[in-house]
């Protein structure tokens, strides 16, 4: 099986997963995906680049806090009201 077919099957499986799995497992897959992005960034920075940076951890923490705040709060300014209640909209740039 070539790499493109395998990648297409994986993306198709991820697209069907929210329809077939319970909410807990979808949330768990979301956490796994987000942590994977953080770890890949850290591996690229420290492993490939050979640099140590505490700024990346600060940005991850700031992004997590901002996303949690925008998701949980109900009193947002008018220009931020579109992001309230949805963690995906709150995390989008």
C-alpha positions, 0 to 999 in steps of 0.5 A: 500500500503506498503512502498516499492511500494510507494517508487518505485512509487515515484522514477519512477515518478521522473524518468519520470518527466524530459520527461513530465514537462517543463524546469522551473518545472524541475529546480524548482524540482532540487532546492527543492531537493538540499534545502531539502538535506541542510535542512535535514543535518541541522536538523540532526546536530542541532536537533538530535545532539544538536550542532550548527555549522556555518561550514555547512553553509560555506560548502554549500556556498562554494559548491554553489559558486564552482558549479556556477563557474564551470557551468558558466565559459568557460575557465577551466583548462584541468583537469577540462574541463569535468565539464564545462557547466553542473551543475550536473557534477560540483556538483559531487565529 
